[in-house]
Structure formats: structure tokens, C-alpha cells
Amino acid sequence: MNANRTYLTVFAEYNALNLPTTLGTVISVSQTPIIQTILKSHSPVVVADAQNDPRLVSLREELIRRDTISVLIVPVIVNGRL
């Protein structure tokens, strides 16, 4: 996450089908409600139906393109900060 907490960058993924990587993808905090939830809770979130979850609407096109079924988002916390 950047210092202003306005975006984060994907730095880990499981890519069983060898699709183009999402590593390095930048995700806007303000446009992704599930990220806002994680910032408040500091807890991991599992999304079983990623393509249809309204909290991931800003990422839907990419999720469909990659045929993503589920998503696990785990915040990395160091010294109490994301």
C-alpha cells in the first residue's frame, strides 16, 4: 500500500493456469469496497463468487477475463500497520 493509503499493489498470487500475471497490478482503495473493509478490520477476506461480488465490481472485468472463481485477500501487517 502506498503511503497515502490510496492504492495497493498485488504482490502474491496463485496462477495454476499460467494466465498473464496480476503481480504488480495497482488497485484503487476508493474504488474497491472490499479493500476499505480490510483496512478497517485488518482481517483476511474470502470471496467465493468473485465475479459477482459487489465489493469487487471495480475488478470484475479482470476477474472475468482471467476466469477467477474465488479470491482470498490477506492483509500484511507489520508493527500494527498495513
N, C-alpha and C positions, 0 to 999 in steps of 0.2 A: 504494500500500500504506500502511496506517496505521502509526503509529509503533511500535505493539506487535507488528506483523507478524502480526496475526491475521486480517485480511481485506484484500482488494484491490477496486478499483473498475474496471469496464470503461470505458475512455475512447476506444477506437477500434474501428470495425467496418466491414465491407463488407456492405452491405444491398441487394443487387441487386433483390430482390422488393418493396422498400418495406414490409416487415413492421414491426410495432412494434419500436422500437429497444431494444437491450440497453445502450446507453450509460447509465452511472450505476448499473448493476447491481452489487450488492455480493456478493462471492464469499468464502466462508469458507475460510481456508487449511487448517484442521484437517480439514475435510470433503471436501477436493478433493486427492487424492493427486498429481495431475499438477502442481499448484501447488507442493507440497512438493518435488517433483523439480526444478522450475525454480529454486526458492530455493537449492538445493544446487549446481546445475550452472551457473546464470547463462546457460543456453543456450536458444535457441528450441526449441519442440517442435511437430511437425506430427502431427496425428491424422487419419488418412484416413477412419476409420469412427467418427465422434464419438458417434453414438447408441448404439454397442455397446461402446465402450472402457471398461473397468472403472475407469480413472483419472478418468473424468468422470461416474461414477454419480450424484453429488450434483446434477449439472446435467442429467441425462438427460431429465427431463420437459420442461424448457425447450427442449432440443435437438430433441426430437421435435415439440413444438408449433410450432417455427419451421422444421421440416424441414431442419435443419442436417446437412449431409453430412460436412464436414471442418472442422477448426479449426486455426488457426495461432496459437500463443501466443508472443509475443516479449517478453522482459523488458526493461524500460527501466532502464538502469544509468547512474547519474550519480555521478562520483567514486568508483567502485567499489562503490556501494551500489544496491540495487534501490529 
